[in-house]
Amino acid sequence: MLLQLFISGISMGMIYGLMAMGLILIVKAVGVLNFAHGDLFMFGAYLAYMLTFQFNFPIWLMLPSALILFGIVGIIFMFSVYWPLRNAAWPVTITISTLGASMALKELVRFIWGPFPLKSQPIIEGSLQFGDVSVEYQYLFIIGIGALLMLTVFMLFEKLYIGRLMQATAQDRYAAELMGIPTIIAIMATYMISITIASIGGWLASPLFLVSQSLGSMSLKAFAGIVVGGFGNVKGAVVGSLLIGLIEAYSTLLTSTYKDAIVFLFLILVLLVRPQGIFGERIADKA
């Protein structure tokens, strides 16, 4: 049972980590906390459901189609929520815009797919036996795809030219423009990658839960992972999310009703003991 809980916790931590990574990428790129990120995660689950069960696409056609759709959603989101307000005199304007986008996505989903939850089948059927322990392939699939996506993002930012352009834009947009870097393309690429990662997370999570608007609430665990790991640190966000997933899983040994309370109690303890998070740096006041 401990092994089953460990695998379940790691798989949920991977899902939270994908959301957290996408959130941090946008924060680092444009300095905006996207409160619609959970609803983009939910919207990705609905789009994957549409392609798989309504259009009946085979997996080899569904995957590239979904990636194209996720990227298009990222572009639309950027040019409708962020770009028109990027020079607003009131900095919190874009944050409020993301809150409006969150409500709009909920209403859009209700309009297209209706108010009732939809059931999604496992992406990979069956389970793996370890003696008396049975582990569903779906959990192992989530761990594998999540790890591959995280490795791909790290390689993108560390090894590829486009990743360096995105980092330069995130660090100093004005200086990047003076150097001739097309910042609009760098920011657009960041939004596309961030929202694609979140949408893939929604696709991975949908067989474990019903495809419904409540999927968006999972972003609260991603926020918790970001705070635990250290705000603004991509590696910390991933590690913190994995910790949140494990704590959530093992808390069911004590109670299944109040497992969320245990998760956020852990978050409060971290804030009391190390408010900058595991990988965050303490900020000292100047004399």
LUMMI-752264 format. One record per residue (C-alpha): residue number from 1; chain; residue in one letter; x, y, z. Coordinates in pm, 1 decimal. Layout:
% LUMMI-752264
> num,chaine,residu,u,v,w
> NUM,A,A,X,Y,Z .
...
This chain:
% LUMMI-752264
> num,chaine,residu,u,v,w
> 1,A,M,0.0,0.0,0.0 .
> 2,A,L,289.5,237.6,73.0 .
> 3,A,L,427.8,172.2,-276.8 .
> 4,A,Q,88.2,240.1,-432.3 .
> 5,A,L,58.2,565.1,-238.9 .
> 6,A,F,410.9,664.6,-341.4 .
> 7,A,I,339.5,613.9,-712.3 .
> 8,A,S,2.9,787.5,-680.8 .
> 9,A,G,166.0,1079.1,-497.4 .
> 10,A,I,445.8,1116.0,-751.6 .
> 11,A,S,199.3,1107.4,-1041.7 .
> 12,A,M,-20.4,1376.4,-885.0 .
> 13,A,G,293.5,1572.9,-799.5 .
> 14,A,M,389.9,1556.9,-1167.3 .
> 15,A,I,52.7,1703.0,-1264.4 .
> 16,A,Y,87.7,1982.4,-1008.2 .
> 17,A,G,446.6,2031.3,-1125.3 .
> 18,A,L,340.2,2080.4,-1486.8 .
> 19,A,M,95.6,2349.5,-1380.2 .
> 20,A,A,351.0,2510.1,-1149.6 .
> 21,A,M,619.0,2511.8,-1419.9 .
> 22,A,G,383.8,2685.4,-1662.2 .
> 23,A,L,290.0,2944.6,-1401.1 .
> 24,A,I,653.7,3024.9,-1321.9 .
> 25,A,L,745.3,3053.9,-1690.8 .
> 26,A,I,484.8,3328.3,-1739.0 .
> 27,A,V,585.5,3503.1,-1415.7 .
> 28,A,K,949.5,3507.4,-1526.8 .
> 29,A,A,860.9,3621.4,-1880.3 .
> 30,A,V,616.0,3905.3,-1812.2 .
> 31,A,G,599.6,3935.7,-1432.7 .
> 32,A,V,231.2,3839.9,-1416.8 .
> 33,A,L,71.3,3572.9,-1200.3 .
> 34,A,N,-185.7,3403.8,-1423.8 .
> 35,A,F,-495.2,3325.1,-1218.7 .
> 36,A,A,-657.6,3160.7,-1521.8 .
> 37,A,H,-390.8,2888.8,-1537.2 .
> 38,A,G,-605.2,2628.5,-1361.0 .
> 39,A,D,-889.0,2692.8,-1603.7 .
> 40,A,L,-649.8,2657.2,-1897.7 .
> 41,A,F,-553.7,2320.4,-1745.0 .
> 42,A,M,-924.2,2234.0,-1735.2 .
> 43,A,F,-979.4,2362.7,-2090.5 .
> 44,A,G,-697.2,2138.5,-2213.4 .
> 45,A,A,-875.1,1837.8,-2063.1 .
> 46,A,Y,-1194.5,1930.5,-2249.7 .
> 47,A,L,-1010.4,1979.0,-2579.5 .
> 48,A,A,-839.9,1639.8,-2542.4 .
> 49,A,Y,-1177.8,1482.7,-2461.3 .
> 50,A,M,-1329.5,1642.3,-2771.7 .
> 51,A,L,-1058.3,1509.2,-3001.9 .
> 52,A,T,-1055.2,1161.5,-2847.8 .
> 53,A,F,-1419.4,1082.7,-2774.4 .
> 54,A,Q,-1622.4,1324.3,-2986.4 .
> 55,A,F,-1410.7,1336.6,-3303.3 .
> 56,A,N,-1282.1,979.3,-3243.9 .
> 57,A,F,-928.1,1063.5,-3349.1 .
> 58,A,P,-675.7,779.3,-3313.8 .
> 59,A,I,-393.3,853.4,-3071.5 .
> 60,A,W,-139.8,919.0,-3350.2 .
> 61,A,L,-366.6,1192.3,-3492.7 .
> 62,A,M,-503.2,1316.6,-3161.9 .
> 63,A,L,-162.5,1405.1,-3012.3 .
> 64,A,P,-36.9,1643.7,-3286.0 .
> 65,A,S,-385.7,1792.0,-3323.2 .
> 66,A,A,-403.4,1855.9,-2950.2 .
> 67,A,L,-57.9,2016.1,-2941.6 .
> 68,A,I,-157.2,2250.2,-3226.7 .
> 69,A,L,-480.1,2343.2,-3048.0 .
> 70,A,F,-299.7,2400.6,-2717.9 .
> 71,A,G,-49.3,2628.5,-2891.1 .
> 72,A,I,-327.6,2824.9,-3060.2 .
> 73,A,V,-501.3,2869.2,-2723.2 .
> 74,A,G,-174.1,3005.0,-2585.4 .
> 75,A,I,-146.9,3261.3,-2866.8 .
> 76,A,I,-511.3,3369.4,-2831.2 .
> 77,A,F,-473.3,3398.1,-2454.9 .
> 78,A,M,-162.0,3614.4,-2485.4 .
> 79,A,F,-305.8,3855.7,-2742.6 .
> 80,A,S,-642.0,3888.8,-2567.4 .
> 81,A,V,-544.2,3893.9,-2199.1 .
> 82,A,Y,-185.1,4023.5,-2178.9 .
> 83,A,W,-77.8,4210.9,-2492.2 .
> 84,A,P,-344.9,4488.8,-2506.8 .
> 85,A,L,-278.6,4573.4,-2140.0 .
> 86,A,R,100.4,4534.9,-2127.2 .
> 87,A,N,158.2,4911.4,-2101.4 .
> 88,A,A,-126.4,4984.8,-1859.7 .
> 89,A,A,-49.2,5248.8,-1599.2 .
> 90,A,W,-190.9,5028.7,-1323.5 .
> 91,A,P,31.4,4715.0,-1300.0 .
> 92,A,V,-240.3,4497.7,-1147.3 .
> 93,A,T,-459.1,4546.1,-1456.0 .
> 94,A,I,-322.4,4234.1,-1627.9 .
> 95,A,T,-374.4,4025.7,-1313.1 .
> 96,A,I,-738.7,4135.0,-1304.8 .
> 97,A,S,-758.2,4048.3,-1673.4 .
> 98,A,T,-649.7,3690.3,-1596.9 .
> 99,A,L,-928.6,3666.5,-1338.5 .
> 100,A,G,-1174.7,3772.7,-1606.4 .
> 101,A,A,-1026.7,3516.5,-1846.2 .
> 102,A,S,-1078.0,3249.3,-1578.8 .
> 103,A,M,-1450.9,3322.9,-1561.7 .
> 104,A,A,-1475.0,3343.9,-1941.4 .
> 105,A,L,-1315.4,2999.2,-1982.9 .
> 106,A,K,-1563.4,2847.1,-1736.5 .
> 107,A,E,-1856.0,2995.2,-1925.7 .
> 108,A,L,-1711.4,2887.0,-2260.4 .
> 109,A,V,-1678.0,2528.2,-2139.8 .
> 110,A,R,-2033.5,2533.9,-2002.9 .
> 111,A,F,-2160.8,2670.3,-2334.5 .
> 112,A,I,-1980.8,2413.5,-2554.4 .
> 113,A,W,-1987.4,2094.8,-2343.8 .
> 114,A,G,-2267.7,2165.8,-2099.8 .
> 115,A,P,-2271.1,2180.7,-1718.8 .
> 116,A,F,-2239.7,1808.6,-1651.0 .
> 117,A,P,-1907.0,1625.5,-1591.9 .
> 118,A,L,-1776.4,1397.8,-1867.5 .
> 119,A,K,-1608.5,1063.5,-1810.9 .
> 120,A,S,-1273.8,1001.9,-1981.1 .
> 121,A,Q,-1125.3,655.4,-2027.9 .
> 122,A,P,-764.2,578.8,-1921.0 .
> 123,A,I,-507.9,667.2,-2184.2 .
> 124,A,I,-337.7,331.9,-2118.7 .
> 125,A,E,-554.4,46.5,-1990.5 .
> 126,A,G,-444.3,-217.6,-1743.2 .
> 127,A,S,-219.0,-240.1,-1441.6 .
> 128,A,L,123.9,-368.4,-1343.6 .
> 129,A,Q,155.3,-632.2,-1072.2 .
> 130,A,F,431.5,-632.6,-807.3 .
> 131,A,G,337.9,-935.5,-599.0 .
> 132,A,D,29.8,-822.1,-410.8 .
> 133,A,V,70.1,-463.2,-533.0 .
> 134,A,S,-122.4,-345.5,-837.5 .
> 135,A,V,-24.8,-17.6,-1006.1 .
> 136,A,E,-231.9,122.4,-1290.8 .
> 137,A,Y,-41.4,199.0,-1609.7 .
> 138,A,Q,-211.4,538.8,-1617.7 .
> 139,A,Y,-11.4,653.8,-1313.6 .
> 140,A,L,315.4,529.4,-1464.8 .
> 141,A,F,225.8,700.3,-1792.6 .
> 142,A,I,170.0,1030.4,-1610.8 .
> 143,A,I,507.2,1000.7,-1437.0 .
> 144,A,G,687.0,920.3,-1762.2 .
> 145,A,I,524.6,1196.2,-1971.2 .
> 146,A,G,559.4,1449.2,-1690.1 .
> 147,A,A,929.7,1375.6,-1647.4 .
> 148,A,L,984.0,1394.1,-2024.7 .
> 149,A,L,809.9,1732.4,-2048.9 .
> 150,A,M,1007.1,1875.2,-1758.1 .
> 151,A,L,1334.1,1752.4,-1907.1 .
> 152,A,T,1237.5,1901.4,-2243.9 .
> 153,A,V,1166.2,2242.7,-2089.8 .
> 154,A,F,1497.1,2241.2,-1900.9 .
> 155,A,M,1683.4,2145.8,-2219.0 .
> 156,A,L,1498.6,2415.8,-2412.8 .
> 157,A,F,1610.2,2691.1,-2177.8 .
> 158,A,E,1962.5,2562.4,-2126.6 .
> 159,A,K,2066.9,2435.6,-2472.2 .
> 160,A,L,1857.7,2597.5,-2748.2 .
> 161,A,Y,1882.2,2947.5,-2892.5 .
> 162,A,I,1509.5,3019.4,-2859.1 .
> 163,A,G,1534.9,2933.4,-2490.4 .
> 164,A,R,1812.1,3188.5,-2445.6 .
> 165,A,L,1602.8,3450.4,-2624.4 .
> 166,A,M,1315.5,3376.6,-2387.1 .
> 167,A,Q,1545.5,3404.2,-2084.5 .
> 168,A,A,1691.4,3733.4,-2208.9 .
> 169,A,T,1342.4,3875.2,-2259.4 .
> 170,A,A,1237.6,3760.0,-1913.2 .
> 171,A,Q,1542.4,3916.5,-1746.2 .
> 172,A,D,1529.6,4257.9,-1917.2 .
> 173,A,R,1279.2,4314.8,-2194.3 .
> 174,A,Y,1403.2,4665.3,-2279.1 .
> 175,A,A,1767.6,4553.0,-2309.0 .
> 176,A,A,1658.3,4254.0,-2518.9 .
> 177,A,E,1479.5,4486.7,-2761.8 .
> 178,A,L,1791.3,4706.6,-2787.5 .
> 179,A,M,1988.6,4394.5,-2883.0 .
> 180,A,G,1742.8,4321.4,-3164.0 .
> 181,A,I,1563.5,4030.5,-2997.0 .
> 182,A,P,1201.7,4002.4,-3119.7 .
> 183,A,T,1048.4,4011.4,-2772.0 .
> 184,A,I,695.6,3961.5,-2899.7 .
> 185,A,I,797.8,3623.9,-3042.8 .
> 186,A,A,982.5,3529.1,-2723.1 .
> 187,A,I,682.3,3617.3,-2506.3 .
> 188,A,M,443.1,3439.6,-2744.5 .
> 189,A,A,661.2,3127.5,-2733.8 .
> 190,A,T,658.4,3139.7,-2353.1 .
> 191,A,Y,279.1,3159.7,-2344.3 .
> 192,A,M,248.4,2875.7,-2595.5 .
> 193,A,I,484.6,2650.6,-2398.1 .
> 194,A,S,327.6,2739.0,-2062.7 .
> 195,A,I,-30.9,2677.2,-2171.3 .
> 196,A,T,60.5,2366.5,-2371.6 .
> 197,A,I,224.8,2215.4,-2062.7 .
> 198,A,A,-80.8,2297.2,-1851.8 .
> 199,A,S,-316.8,2155.0,-2115.2 .
> 200,A,I,-117.9,1831.8,-2139.0 .
> 201,A,G,-146.4,1809.4,-1761.1 .
> 202,A,G,-523.9,1838.0,-1795.0 .
> 203,A,W,-523.4,1559.2,-2054.4 .
> 204,A,L,-315.5,1336.8,-1825.2 .
> 205,A,A,-532.9,1406.4,-1521.1 .
> 206,A,S,-870.5,1367.9,-1691.0 .
> 207,A,P,-884.6,984.4,-1672.1 .
> 208,A,L,-824.4,1000.9,-1295.1 .
> 209,A,F,-1109.9,1246.6,-1242.8 .
> 210,A,L,-1420.4,1349.9,-1428.3 .
> 211,A,V,-1368.3,1609.7,-1700.2 .
> 212,A,S,-1536.8,1904.2,-1534.3 .
> 213,A,Q,-1484.6,2264.2,-1432.5 .
> 214,A,S,-1362.8,2148.7,-1090.8 .
> 215,A,L,-1033.5,2043.6,-1252.4 .
> 216,A,G,-934.0,2409.8,-1242.5 .
> 217,A,S,-923.0,2400.5,-861.0 .
> 218,A,M,-615.4,2176.6,-881.6 .
> 219,A,S,-415.0,2491.4,-947.6 .
> 220,A,L,-432.3,2559.9,-572.3 .
> 221,A,K,-199.9,2263.1,-516.9 .
> 222,A,A,29.7,2398.0,-789.2 .
> 223,A,F,40.5,2735.4,-610.0 .
> 224,A,A,124.3,2550.1,-288.5 .
> 225,A,G,407.1,2367.0,-467.1 .
> 226,A,I,545.0,2697.4,-596.6 .
> 227,A,V,547.4,2849.3,-248.6 .
> 228,A,V,701.7,2540.2,-89.4 .
> 229,A,G,973.5,2517.8,-354.6 .
> 230,A,G,1051.2,2889.8,-366.2 .
> 231,A,F,858.8,3144.4,-570.1 .
> 232,A,G,1019.0,3222.1,-905.3 .
> 233,A,N,1233.5,2908.8,-911.7 .
> 234,A,V,1134.1,2650.5,-1175.5 .
> 235,A,K,1329.2,2368.1,-1012.0 .
> 236,A,G,1180.7,2459.3,-675.3 .
> 237,A,A,829.7,2461.8,-819.1 .
> 238,A,V,873.4,2106.9,-949.5 .
> 239,A,V,1025.7,1974.3,-626.1 .
> 240,A,G,764.1,2152.4,-415.8 .
> 241,A,S,482.5,2009.9,-628.5 .
> 242,A,L,619.4,1657.0,-592.1 .
> 243,A,L,628.0,1706.4,-213.9 .
> 244,A,I,268.8,1830.3,-219.4 .
> 245,A,G,163.2,1522.8,-420.0 .
> 246,A,L,334.7,1283.9,-177.6 .
> 247,A,I,192.2,1455.0,130.5 .
> 248,A,E,-154.7,1446.0,-23.3 .
> 249,A,A,-121.1,1075.1,-100.4 .
> 250,A,Y,20.0,966.3,237.2 .
> 251,A,S,-225.8,1182.7,430.7 .
> 252,A,T,-497.4,935.7,325.9 .
> 253,A,L,-342.0,694.6,580.0 .
> 254,A,L,-477.9,930.1,845.6 .
> 255,A,T,-785.8,1073.7,677.0 .
> 256,A,S,-926.0,1094.6,326.1 .
> 257,A,T,-1175.3,1365.6,418.4 .
> 258,A,Y,-924.3,1624.4,538.4 .
> 259,A,K,-626.8,1544.3,315.0 .
> 260,A,D,-643.2,1892.1,158.5 .
> 261,A,A,-632.0,2043.6,506.4 .
> 262,A,I,-312.9,1847.9,578.9 .
> 263,A,V,-155.3,1972.4,255.3 .
> 264,A,F,-223.3,2336.4,335.2 .
> 265,A,L,-122.3,2287.0,698.9 .
> 266,A,F,215.2,2175.5,562.7 .
> 267,A,L,220.9,2489.2,346.9 .
> 268,A,I,159.6,2706.8,654.4 .
> 269,A,L,441.0,2531.7,841.8 .
> 270,A,V,680.4,2596.3,552.7 .
> 271,A,L,581.4,2963.1,548.9 .
> 272,A,L,648.3,2986.5,922.8 .
> 273,A,V,982.6,2805.1,915.3 .
> 274,A,R,1121.6,2904.1,573.6 .
> 275,A,P,898.1,3166.5,408.7 .
> 276,A,Q,1125.0,3194.0,102.5 .
> 277,A,G,1068.8,2823.4,23.8 .
> 278,A,I,1315.6,2537.3,-11.4 .
> 279,A,F,1513.7,2683.6,-302.7 .
> 280,A,G,1427.3,3048.6,-250.4 .
> 281,A,E,1678.3,3305.6,-136.4 .
> 282,A,R,1620.9,3511.6,174.0 .
> 283,A,I,1584.9,3881.3,95.9 .
> 284,A,A,1760.9,4100.1,351.4 .
> 285,A,D,1656.0,4455.2,425.8 .
> 286,A,K,1912.5,4721.1,343.5 .
> 287,A,A,2042.1,4934.1,630.4 .
